[in-house]
Amino acid sequence: MCRPDIFLFLSDQHHANYTGFAGHPLVRTPHLDRLAEEGTVMNAAYTAAPICVASRVAMLTGQLPEKTGVYTNEGAVGCDQTTFLHGIAAAGYETVLCGRMHFLGEDQRHGFTKRIMGELTPLFWGRYGAARSDLGPYVGTMANQALKIIGGGTSPVLEYDKAVIQAALEYLNNDHEKPQCIVVGTYGPHHTFVAPPELYSYYKAIVDIPETYRYPDHHPILSGMRNDGLTEDILIQLRAAYYGMIENVDRQVGEVREAWNAYLQRSGRQGVFAYMSDHGEQAGEHGLIGKSTFYEGSAKIPLLFAGDTVAAGKTVEQAVSILDIGPTLCDFAQSETPPRPDGKSLKGMLTGEQAEDEERMVISEFIYTLDGQPIPGRMLRQGAWKYMAYAIHEAHSQLFHIGKDPHETSNLILSRADIADRFQAYLNQSWDIPAIVEKYQEKREHHDLLAKWGRAVDVPEPERWPVPEAARQLPVVK
């Protein structure tokens, strides 16, 4: 079989259940719905870490944060750590990055042979927060001040994504001799919570409030994540903007997929197209916004494939991981996979040559802070069951039957101790809590010094996208 060209569309912070093909009654995603009809949906796909950089490093390397040491947005891939792009490029492909990947440090490639569109966020430590003078009033809105500006209009996020898509379309309109592995990364639908005006107005008139917002749990490990400023009125605005941003990304998927199909037809090559996000967004579910939880809204990701040899109209129910992206794409490219992966190829399931594995255990990891102390957390998903454990806080473990309780409102940790004990036994085999905490603290010390360095020195960032003045205008619809 010939090796297909590969296109991966990677959005940021897209709630996996907020699409038409996933059954959402309000969010319009006709292009993703068509992709689902023409391809295969992974209905239980999870991030390896519910935060941007850690999830992306896990995706690129195929390894859990426990191995990479990257648990936070200050982490980075080592220059001597291979990614799946290295294997695919070594097999003769052009590996092209267009847009967001959230690399930190001098190396902005990590296996990509070309970068045709830069990054919106700073490339070095110490240049976030108040140092972001290029954002005007939008400073903080992409980080811990998500409620600061909400509405309909434009924003640095929306303007950046327009530029990303334009660069992708221009690249696809040209002919390329080598087989292509193209990764297009948008910033949306990650906040800033500003959507195109017509989409914001449309969704604000019909938006819903999640049931779990009104009946939040009070899990102590998540206590520091609750936002006292989140009222129902603000949540309506936030969700209207978020829905509009998802529909905007869907339109962009439609644009690039049309150009991709035209490119394949023109070149006479076969192709595989995939859509995914790095993690989700709580969007008010369980009374929370943002990511960094193991609830479905944050830990589950949309993941679907279509193209030559990929089964059409198929849904895979077994749990899979963001760790599987590299092995899968390397399998299609017939290339070498980075060493010692925790993920595995999904190609056999996509082509119908391999049955589902209901016994597979999928892991997601994060490190919380409680009373100033790091608390490692792990999520395990197997079959219909999901287990969430927090180091040194065993009394706060959670067990949900996702098939019967998709909104995770009934913690069965006591009534189904048999299931919980089985998960905990699996966890005990590999979870080295003292080693994780020590490595995490060591990394934090390095990151603190790197931040001081980044604030003090004037190292140029040539691959950072300059935010235009027009992108800093406040919303016109509220």
TORVO-791543 format. One line per field, with one value per residue (C-alpha): residue number from 0; residue in three letters; x, y, z. Coordinates in Angstrom, 2 decimals, decimal comma. Layout:
N
nr: c(NUM_...)
rest: c(ALA_...)
px: c(X_...)
py: c(Y_...)
pz: c(Z_...)
END
This chain:
478
nr: c(0_1_2_3_4_5_6_7_8_9_10_11_12_13_14_15_16_17_18_19_20_21_22_23_24_25_26_27_28_29_30_31_32_33_34_35_36_37_38_39_40_41_42_43_44_45_46_47_48_49_50_51_52_53_54_55_56_57_58_59_60_61_62_63_64_65_66_67_68_69_70_71_72_73_74_75_76_77_78_79_80_81_82_83_84_85_86_87_88_89_90_91_92_93_94_95_96_97_98_99_100_101_102_103_104_105_106_107_108_109_110_111_112_113_114_115_116_117_118_119_120_121_122_123_124_125_126_127_128_129_130_131_132_133_134_135_136_137_138_139_140_141_142_143_144_145_146_147_148_149_150_151_152_153_154_155_156_157_158_159_160_161_162_163_164_165_166_167_168_169_170_171_172_173_174_175_176_177_178_179_180_181_182_183_184_185_186_187_188_189_190_191_192_193_194_195_196_197_198_199_200_201_202_203_204_205_206_207_208_209_210_211_212_213_214_215_216_217_218_219_220_221_222_223_224_225_226_227_228_229_230_231_232_233_234_235_236_237_238_239_240_241_242_243_244_245_246_247_248_249_250_251_252_253_254_255_256_257_258_259_260_261_262_263_264_265_266_267_268_269_270_271_272_273_274_275_276_277_278_279_280_281_282_283_284_285_286_287_288_289_290_291_292_293_294_295_296_297_298_299_300_301_302_303_304_305_306_307_308_309_310_311_312_313_314_315_316_317_318_319_320_321_322_323_324_325_326_327_328_329_330_331_332_333_334_335_336_337_338_339_340_341_342_343_344_345_346_347_348_349_350_351_352_353_354_355_356_357_358_359_360_361_362_363_364_365_366_367_368_369_370_371_372_373_374_375_376_377_378_379_380_381_382_383_384_385_386_387_388_389_390_391_392_393_394_395_396_397_398_399_400_401_402_403_404_405_406_407_408_409_410_411_412_413_414_415_416_417_418_419_420_421_422_423_424_425_426_427_428_429_430_431_432_433_434_435_436_437_438_439_440_441_442_443_444_445_446_447_448_449_450_451_452_453_454_455_456_457_458_459_460_461_462_463_464_465_466_467_468_469_470_471_472_473_474_475_476_477)
rest: c(MET_CYS_ARG_PRO_ASP_ILE_PHE_LEU_PHE_LEU_SER_ASP_GLN_HIS_HIS_ALA_ASN_TYR_THR_GLY_PHE_ALA_GLY_HIS_PRO_LEU_VAL_ARG_THR_PRO_HIS_LEU_ASP_ARG_LEU_ALA_GLU_GLU_GLY_THR_VAL_MET_ASN_ALA_ALA_TYR_THR_ALA_ALA_PRO_ILE_CYS_VAL_ALA_SER_ARG_VAL_ALA_MET_LEU_THR_GLY_GLN_LEU_PRO_GLU_LYS_THR_GLY_VAL_TYR_THR_ASN_GLU_GLY_ALA_VAL_GLY_CYS_ASP_GLN_THR_THR_PHE_LEU_HIS_GLY_ILE_ALA_ALA_ALA_GLY_TYR_GLU_THR_VAL_LEU_CYS_GLY_ARG_MET_HIS_PHE_LEU_GLY_GLU_ASP_GLN_ARG_HIS_GLY_PHE_THR_LYS_ARG_ILE_MET_GLY_GLU_LEU_THR_PRO_LEU_PHE_TRP_GLY_ARG_TYR_GLY_ALA_ALA_ARG_SER_ASP_LEU_GLY_PRO_TYR_VAL_GLY_THR_MET_ALA_ASN_GLN_ALA_LEU_LYS_ILE_ILE_GLY_GLY_GLY_THR_SER_PRO_VAL_LEU_GLU_TYR_ASP_LYS_ALA_VAL_ILE_GLN_ALA_ALA_LEU_GLU_TYR_LEU_ASN_ASN_ASP_HIS_GLU_LYS_PRO_GLN_CYS_ILE_VAL_VAL_GLY_THR_TYR_GLY_PRO_HIS_HIS_THR_PHE_VAL_ALA_PRO_PRO_GLU_LEU_TYR_SER_TYR_TYR_LYS_ALA_ILE_VAL_ASP_ILE_PRO_GLU_THR_TYR_ARG_TYR_PRO_ASP_HIS_HIS_PRO_ILE_LEU_SER_GLY_MET_ARG_ASN_ASP_GLY_LEU_THR_GLU_ASP_ILE_LEU_ILE_GLN_LEU_ARG_ALA_ALA_TYR_TYR_GLY_MET_ILE_GLU_ASN_VAL_ASP_ARG_GLN_VAL_GLY_GLU_VAL_ARG_GLU_ALA_TRP_ASN_ALA_TYR_LEU_GLN_ARG_SER_GLY_ARG_GLN_GLY_VAL_PHE_ALA_TYR_MET_SER_ASP_HIS_GLY_GLU_GLN_ALA_GLY_GLU_HIS_GLY_LEU_ILE_GLY_LYS_SER_THR_PHE_TYR_GLU_GLY_SER_ALA_LYS_ILE_PRO_LEU_LEU_PHE_ALA_GLY_ASP_THR_VAL_ALA_ALA_GLY_LYS_THR_VAL_GLU_GLN_ALA_VAL_SER_ILE_LEU_ASP_ILE_GLY_PRO_THR_LEU_CYS_ASP_PHE_ALA_GLN_SER_GLU_THR_PRO_PRO_ARG_PRO_ASP_GLY_LYS_SER_LEU_LYS_GLY_MET_LEU_THR_GLY_GLU_GLN_ALA_GLU_ASP_GLU_GLU_ARG_MET_VAL_ILE_SER_GLU_PHE_ILE_TYR_THR_LEU_ASP_GLY_GLN_PRO_ILE_PRO_GLY_ARG_MET_LEU_ARG_GLN_GLY_ALA_TRP_LYS_TYR_MET_ALA_TYR_ALA_ILE_HIS_GLU_ALA_HIS_SER_GLN_LEU_PHE_HIS_ILE_GLY_LYS_ASP_PRO_HIS_GLU_THR_SER_ASN_LEU_ILE_LEU_SER_ARG_ALA_ASP_ILE_ALA_ASP_ARG_PHE_GLN_ALA_TYR_LEU_ASN_GLN_SER_TRP_ASP_ILE_PRO_ALA_ILE_VAL_GLU_LYS_TYR_GLN_GLU_LYS_ARG_GLU_HIS_HIS_ASP_LEU_LEU_ALA_LYS_TRP_GLY_ARG_ALA_VAL_ASP_VAL_PRO_GLU_PRO_GLU_ARG_TRP_PRO_VAL_PRO_GLU_ALA_ALA_ARG_GLN_LEU_PRO_VAL_VAL_LYS)
px: c(0,00_1,29_2,04_-0,61_-0,08_-1,17_-3,06_-3,63_-5,85_-5,12_-7,41_-6,96_-9,41_-12,36_-14,87_-15,28_-19,07_-19,68_-20,19_-23,13_-21,76_-21,38_-25,07_-24,89_-28,30_-27,05_-23,50_-23,38_-20,41_-21,45_-17,88_-16,82_-20,10_-19,29_-15,78_-17,37_-19,76_-16,92_-14,52_-14,08_-14,81_-12,90_-15,71_-13,65_-10,38_-8,51_-5,64_-2,60_-2,57_-5,45_-3,28_-1,79_1,97_1,97_-0,68_1,18_4,51_2,76_1,20_4,49_6,59_3,95_4,96_3,14_4,18_5,70_8,34_8,78_8,69_6,37_3,27_2,79_2,77_6,39_7,71_9,49_10,61_14,33_16,39_17,52_13,96_12,44_8,89_6,79_7,76_11,37_10,34_8,05_10,62_13,31_11,02_11,09_8,14_8,07_6,83_5,13_3,95_1,43_0,46_0,21_2,20_3,24_6,93_9,13_12,81_15,25_14,07_10,81_10,93_11,28_11,10_9,22_11,21_9,22_7,24_5,05_3,21_4,50_3,21_0,88_2,27_5,83_8,58_10,47_9,74_9,11_7,34_3,74_1,28_1,90_4,88_2,47_2,26_1,28_-2,21_-3,52_-6,70_-6,65_-3,68_-4,56_-7,65_-5,85_-4,66_-6,08_-8,36_-10,75_-13,78_-12,15_-13,46_-16,37_-18,51_-18,78_-16,16_-12,54_-9,60_-5,93_-7,08_-9,53_-7,13_-4,28_-6,40_-7,39_-3,71_-3,00_-5,73_-4,64_-1,07_-2,36_-4,52_-1,63_0,60_-2,01_-2,53_1,07_2,49_5,02_7,33_7,69_4,87_3,39_2,68_1,01_-0,03_-2,27_-2,69_-5,31_-5,52_-9,32_-11,63_-9,32_-10,29_-10,20_-14,00_-14,78_-16,59_-17,44_-20,36_-23,04_-22,15_-22,06_-25,48_-26,92_-25,78_-26,51_-30,21_-30,32_-27,44_-27,99_-26,65_-25,19_-27,07_-23,89_-23,22_-26,18_-25,21_-21,42_-19,45_-17,02_-14,01_-11,23_-8,47_-10,28_-11,10_-8,46_-9,93_-13,33_-14,00_-16,14_-16,97_-18,73_-22,46_-25,19_-25,38_-21,63_-21,75_-24,42_-22,12_-19,11_-20,87_-22,32_-18,81_-17,37_-20,05_-19,41_-15,67_-16,26_-18,43_-15,73_-13,11_-15,51_-15,70_-11,91_-11,80_-14,13_-11,90_-8,66_-10,22_-11,62_-8,16_-6,59_-8,88_-8,11_-4,39_-4,68_-6,68_-4,17_-1,18_-2,80_-1,85_-3,83_-4,41_-5,50_-7,14_-7,49_-9,10_-8,38_-7,86_-5,23_-7,77_-11,23_-12,94_-15,26_-17,40_-19,30_-19,74_-19,28_-19,12_-15,72_-14,21_-10,98_-9,16_-6,95_-9,61_-10,25_-13,95_-15,12_-15,30_-11,58_-9,92_-11,87_-10,87_-12,49_-10,57_-11,66_-9,99_-11,06_-9,34_-8,16_-8,36_-10,12_-13,51_-16,46_-19,34_-17,64_-17,51_-14,93_-16,13_-12,98_-10,80_-7,89_-5,29_-3,63_-0,50_-1,73_-1,46_2,25_2,20_-0,89_0,52_3,89_2,04_0,33_3,67_5,44_8,01_9,83_8,03_9,84_11,35_9,45_6,01_3,11_0,67_-0,19_-1,25_-4,97_-4,49_-5,84_-9,10_-9,34_-9,01_-11,20_-8,35_-8,29_-11,04_-11,62_-9,88_-12,33_-9,70_-7,29_-6,40_-5,90_-4,11_-4,23_-2,02_-1,88_-0,30_-2,55_-1,54_-3,30_-2,12_1,10_1,86_1,99_-0,62_-0,18_-3,45_-4,22_-7,26_-7,76_-10,35_-11,21_-14,40_-17,29_-15,54_-13,42_-11,34_-9,70_-7,13_-5,23_-1,98_-2,13_-5,84_-7,29_-10,57_-11,27_-10,93_-13,79_-15,34_-17,87_-19,71_-19,55_-22,03_-24,78_-23,59_-22,03_-22,22_-20,31_-22,74_-22,72_-19,42_-19,55_-16,29_-18,03_-20,79_-18,48_-15,36_-14,64_-14,12_-12,26_-9,89_-9,07_-8,20_-6,16_-4,22_-3,35_-2,32_-0,09_1,97_3,44_2,62_5,83_4,47_7,69_9,68_7,01_6,88_10,68_10,98_8,14_9,77_13,14_11,55_9,82_13,17_14,54_11,43_11,68_15,22_14,27_11,47_13,95_16,22_13,35_12,40_15,99_17,34_16,32_16,50_14,58_11,53_11,42_8,77_6,33_3,31_3,01_-0,46_-1,93_-3,60_-6,93_-6,95_-6,96_-10,36_-12,94_-16,06_-18,87_-21,57_-21,92)
py: c(0,00_3,46_5,90_8,63_12,32_13,28_16,32_16,87_19,74_20,44_22,87_23,95_23,33_21,88_20,05_16,65_16,54_19,99_18,92_17,87_14,38_13,90_14,75_18,31_19,94_23,50_23,67_23,67_21,78_20,71_20,25_18,07_16,17_15,47_14,37_11,97_10,61_10,02_8,61_7,06_8,70_7,74_8,23_7,78_9,58_11,20_13,59_12,36_15,62_18,14_21,18_22,61_22,03_18,74_17,28_18,38_17,01_13,72_13,71_14,46_11,95_9,28_9,20_9,98_13,04_10,68_9,86_13,27_15,17_17,76_18,36_22,11_24,84_25,67_22,33_21,68_18,81_18,16_18,63_15,01_13,71_12,48_13,15_11,35_14,09_12,91_9,42_10,64_13,13_10,42_8,35_11,04_13,27_17,04_17,72_21,12_23,10_25,84_27,73_26,80_24,10_25,98_25,08_26,81_27,49_27,91_24,77_25,60_22,55_19,24_17,23_19,68_20,45_23,61_26,14_28,28_30,20_31,28_31,20_33,61_33,01_33,94_31,48_31,91_31,82_35,00_36,80_36,07_38,00_41,72_41,39_40,85_44,46_43,30_42,27_45,66_45,17_41,43_40,76_37,93_36,83_33,82_32,73_33,25_36,20_34,38_36,37_39,76_40,22_38,23_39,00_39,23_40,90_40,19_39,29_38,28_34,64_35,05_37,12_34,69_31,75_33,62_34,06_30,39_29,22_31,63_30,31_26,74_27,53_29,22_26,21_23,78_25,87_25,11_21,82_19,94_17,18_15,27_13,45_15,82_15,59_18,91_19,96_23,02_24,37_26,96_28,77_28,58_27,63_28,30_31,56_34,63_34,12_36,33_34,93_36,51_38,89_37,03_33,73_35,24_36,84_33,61_31,45_33,98_33,76_29,97_29,02_26,56_26,24_22,82_20,95_20,28_24,03_24,42_21,33_21,42_19,01_20,47_18,29_19,71_19,06_21,35_24,03_26,40_26,27_27,73_31,24_33,31_35,73_33,06_33,87_32,41_35,63_35,57_31,85_32,45_34,97_32,68_29,67_31,74_32,89_29,39_27,82_30,52_29,88_26,16_26,89_29,25_26,47_24,14_26,59_26,65_22,85_22,99_25,50_23,60_20,21_21,45_22,77_19,51_17,39_19,62_19,24_15,44_15,36_17,61_15,58_12,19_11,10_9,32_11,11_10,87_13,81_13,93_16,42_16,58_18,91_18,80_18,78_20,12_22,98_22,73_25,66_25,80_22,06_21,12_24,85_25,16_26,85_26,01_22,71_20,81_18,38_14,71_15,32_14,54_18,21_18,69_15,27_13,89_15,09_15,01_12,64_11,58_10,39_10,20_9,37_6,57_3,18_4,72_3,11_5,47_6,01_4,09_4,86_3,25_3,02_1,70_4,14_5,58_8,24_11,32_9,19_7,12_9,95_9,48_5,68_5,90_8,49_6,72_3,52_5,23_6,74_3,39_5,19_4,54_5,47_7,32_4,85_3,38_4,82_4,54_4,95_2,47_2,63_2,92_2,24_-1,31_-0,10_2,75_0,40_-2,32_-4,82_-4,84_-5,33_-3,02_-3,77_-3,13_-4,08_-1,30_1,07_4,73_7,12_10,89_12,76_16,14_17,73_19,85_22,18_22,06_24,18_24,81_21,13_19,33_16,58_14,17_13,03_10,24_9,26_5,71_4,86_1,26_0,22_2,25_2,94_5,94_6,22_9,41_9,21_11,92_11,14_11,23_12,02_8,55_9,54_11,85_9,26_9,14_6,34_6,92_4,67_6,91_4,80_5,31_8,61_10,70_13,90_12,32_13,13_9,81_8,86_5,06_4,78_3,24_1,20_-0,39_-0,96_-4,06_-1,90_0,81_-1,71_-3,16_0,31_1,15_-2,10_-1,21_2,27_0,95_-1,02_2,05_5,21_6,36_9,36_10,47_10,37_12,38_15,05_15,33_15,68_18,22_20,35_20,19_21,34_24,21_25,44_25,46_27,21_29,91_30,75_30,55_33,07_35,48_35,02_35,62_38,87_40,11_39,35_40,52_37,34_37,84_35,72_35,66_32,94_34,79_36,23_40,01_40,91_43,64_46,68_45,68_42,49_44,46_46,11_45,42_43,35_45,14_42,81_41,92)
pz: c(0,00_-0,83_1,94_2,22_2,72_6,25_7,55_11,29_12,41_16,08_17,89_21,50_24,37_22,44_24,66_23,01_23,43_21,95_18,34_16,24_15,61_19,40_19,82_21,14_20,53_20,01_18,68_14,88_13,42_9,90_8,64_11,55_11,22_7,60_8,57_11,07_8,43_6,00_8,56_12,00_15,36_18,48_20,96_24,14_23,41_26,29_26,75_28,67_30,65_30,84_30,15_26,95_26,92_28,84_26,55_23,41_24,61_25,36_21,89_20,14_22,09_22,70_26,35_29,60_31,63_34,19_31,56_29,92_33,23_31,62_33,76_33,35_30,71_31,61_30,33_27,06_24,85_25,17_22,02_22,28_22,71_19,45_18,34_15,78_13,30_13,43_12,34_9,59_8,25_8,33_6,12_3,43_4,34_4,56_8,09_8,17_11,19_10,53_13,67_17,30_19,05_22,21_22,01_24,58_24,02_21,18_19,36_17,59_15,30_17,20_14,01_11,80_8,68_7,93_9,93_7,72_10,46_13,85_17,42_19,24_22,71_23,78_22,91_26,17_29,88_31,83_29,00_29,90_32,06_32,36_30,00_27,11_26,02_22,52_23,69_24,82_26,90_26,19_28,46_30,83_28,92_27,43_30,88_34,38_33,60_31,29_32,52_31,91_28,34_26,87_23,86_20,10_17,97_17,25_19,46_19,18_19,21_16,33_14,24_14,83_13,72_10,55_9,75_10,48_8,13_5,41_5,60_5,38_2,35_0,57_1,22_-0,07_-3,20_-4,19_-5,41_-3,28_-4,42_-1,16_0,64_3,20_6,92_7,74_11,25_11,47_14,99_15,95_19,27_19,32_20,81_23,78_25,51_25,09_25,10_22,10_19,05_15,70_16,42_14,46_16,12_19,60_19,11_17,70_20,59_23,33_22,40_22,78_25,07_27,93_31,47_32,29_34,99_36,95_37,25_39,58_41,57_41,68_43,79_46,28_45,68_47,89_45,35_42,88_45,43_44,11_40,60_41,45_40,17_42,52_39,69_37,63_37,83_35,64_33,61_32,95_32,20_29,55_27,87_28,23_26,74_23,90_23,01_23,40_21,19_18,60_18,72_18,16_15,13_13,87_14,15_12,37_9,46_9,36_9,29_6,30_4,49_4,90_4,21_0,91_-0,03_1,20_-0,98_-3,96_-3,28_-3,16_-6,37_-8,09_-6,89_-7,41_-3,90_-1,20_2,07_5,69_7,50_11,30_13,68_17,38_20,33_23,05_25,93_26,68_28,54_31,56_30,33_33,61_34,08_37,74_38,45_36,79_33,75_31,94_31,97_34,46_35,68_34,94_34,27_30,74_29,79_30,35_29,92_26,96_23,48_20,04_17,73_14,26_11,07_7,44_4,18_1,98_3,75_6,80_7,48_6,88_9,29_12,07_15,81_18,09_21,70_23,40_25,31_23,33_24,08_22,65_23,07_20,11_17,56_16,83_16,55_14,31_11,92_11,84_10,97_8,04_6,94_7,38_9,51_12,75_15,96_18,77_21,24_24,19_23,50_25,94_23,06_20,34_16,71_15,97_12,26_12,47_14,01_11,52_8,56_10,06_10,31_14,12_16,70_19,64_22,92_25,75_28,33_27,41_30,23_29,32_31,68_32,16_34,65_36,34_39,41_41,62_44,42_47,79_50,72_48,84_48,34_44,95_44,71_41,76_40,25_37,82_35,80_34,55_31,91_31,01_29,29_30,68_34,00_34,99_38,15_39,48_42,27_44,14_45,95_49,74_49,51_48,97_50,61_47,67_44,89_42,39_40,36_37,60_35,17_32,11_30,15_32,74_34,21_31,41_33,48_36,39_39,16_41,05_42,67_43,12_45,05_48,07_46,45_43,86_45,90_43,80_40,69_42,59_44,17_40,76_39,42_42,51_42,21_38,61_39,73_42,49_39,96_38,30_40,23_41,94_43,83_45,63_42,38_40,54_43,24_43,39_39,62_39,56_42,24_40,51_37,23_39,02_40,31_36,76_35,45_38,12_37,00_33,32_33,99_35,60_32,57_30,14_31,86_31,97_28,50_25,06_23,00_19,73_18,93_15,13_14,98_17,21_15,39_15,83_17,11_14,86_16,36_14,80_16,89_20,15_19,71_22,42_21,58_19,76_21,13_24,82)
END
